[in-house]
């Protein structure tokens, strides 16, 4: 089973914006090939960061307004939320090393 949990519009506030620890949200879509490539990388990060960072998915096709709200122009887009605030983002497939380099400084 994937360690990535799917958040929805109704759970986004509680699971992302009000979370006690940082949350990395991957804005994704089922038809997205780069998203499928990224999934194992994010699953590995979820295991590496267990207890420190939550890694979740949000399907933009289920609520395009959420994508508009966070200016997601392409998928996959990863946004790191810390204390309910978007701190950093990456768009497109990236290797694990690049993801850690981008988001690591925001993780305390």
C-alpha positions as CSV (number, residue, x, y, z in Angstrom):
1,X,0.0,0.0,0.0
2,X,1.2,3.5,-0.8
3,X,2.3,5.6,2.1
4,X,0.8,8.6,0.3
5,X,-2.6,9.7,1.5
6,X,-5.0,11.5,-0.7
7,X,-6.4,14.7,0.6
8,X,-9.7,16.2,-0.7
9,X,-11.2,19.6,-0.8
10,X,-13.1,18.8,2.4
11,X,-10.0,17.6,4.2
12,X,-7.5,20.1,2.9
13,X,-8.0,22.6,5.6
14,X,-7.6,20.2,8.5
15,X,-5.0,17.9,7.0
16,X,-2.8,20.5,5.3
17,X,-3.4,24.0,6.5
18,X,-3.9,23.2,10.1
19,X,-1.4,20.3,10.3
20,X,1.1,20.4,13.2
21,X,4.0,19.4,11.0
22,X,5.0,20.3,7.5
23,X,2.9,18.8,4.7
24,X,4.2,18.2,1.1
25,X,1.3,18.2,-1.2
26,X,1.6,16.7,-4.7
27,X,-1.0,18.2,-7.0
28,X,-1.6,15.3,-9.4
29,X,-3.9,13.7,-11.9
30,X,-4.5,10.1,-12.9
31,X,-3.7,10.6,-16.6
32,X,-0.4,12.4,-15.8
33,X,2.7,10.3,-16.8
34,X,5.3,12.4,-14.9
35,X,3.0,12.1,-11.8
36,X,3.2,8.3,-12.1
37,X,7.0,8.5,-12.4
38,X,7.2,10.8,-9.3
39,X,5.0,8.6,-7.1
40,X,7.7,6.1,-6.1
41,X,10.1,9.0,-5.3
42,X,7.4,10.6,-3.1
43,X,6.6,7.3,-1.4
44,X,10.3,6.9,-0.5
45,X,10.4,10.5,0.9
46,X,7.3,9.7,2.9
47,X,9.1,6.8,4.5
48,X,12.3,8.9,5.0
49,X,10.4,11.8,6.5
50,X,7.9,9.7,8.5
51,X,6.9,11.5,11.7
52,X,8.5,14.8,10.5
53,X,6.7,15.6,7.3
54,X,3.4,14.3,5.8
55,X,3.5,13.6,2.1
56,X,0.0,13.7,0.5
57,X,-1.7,13.8,-2.9
58,X,-4.4,16.1,-4.3
59,X,-6.1,15.1,-7.5
60,X,-6.7,18.4,-9.5
61,X,-9.3,16.8,-11.7
62,X,-11.5,16.2,-8.6
63,X,-11.4,20.0,-7.7
64,X,-9.9,22.3,-10.4
65,X,-10.7,25.3,-8.1
66,X,-8.1,24.1,-5.6
67,X,-5.5,24.1,-8.4
68,X,-6.5,27.6,-9.3
69,X,-6.3,28.7,-5.7
70,X,-2.7,27.6,-5.4
71,X,-1.7,28.6,-9.0
72,X,-1.0,25.0,-10.1
73,X,-0.5,25.5,-13.8
74,X,0.9,22.0,-14.5
75,X,1.0,18.6,-12.9
76,X,2.8,17.3,-11.0
77,X,3.3,20.4,-8.8
78,X,4.6,19.9,-5.3
79,X,4.0,22.5,-2.6
80,X,5.4,22.4,0.9
81,X,3.1,23.9,3.5
82,X,4.5,24.8,6.9
83,X,2.1,26.2,9.5
84,X,-0.6,26.5,6.8
85,X,1.6,28.6,4.5
86,X,3.0,27.6,1.1
87,X,6.8,27.9,1.6
88,X,8.2,26.3,-1.5
89,X,7.1,24.6,-4.8
90,X,8.5,22.5,-7.6
91,X,6.7,21.6,-10.9
92,X,7.4,18.6,-13.0
93,X,9.1,15.3,-12.4
94,X,12.2,15.9,-10.2
95,X,14.7,13.3,-8.8
96,X,14.7,12.8,-5.0
97,X,17.9,14.7,-4.6
98,X,16.4,17.9,-6.2
99,X,13.2,17.6,-4.1
100,X,15.2,17.3,-0.8
101,X,17.5,20.2,-1.8
102,X,14.4,22.4,-2.5
103,X,12.3,21.5,0.5
104,X,14.9,20.5,3.0
105,X,15.8,24.1,4.2
106,X,12.1,24.6,5.2
107,X,12.0,21.5,7.4
108,X,13.8,22.9,10.4
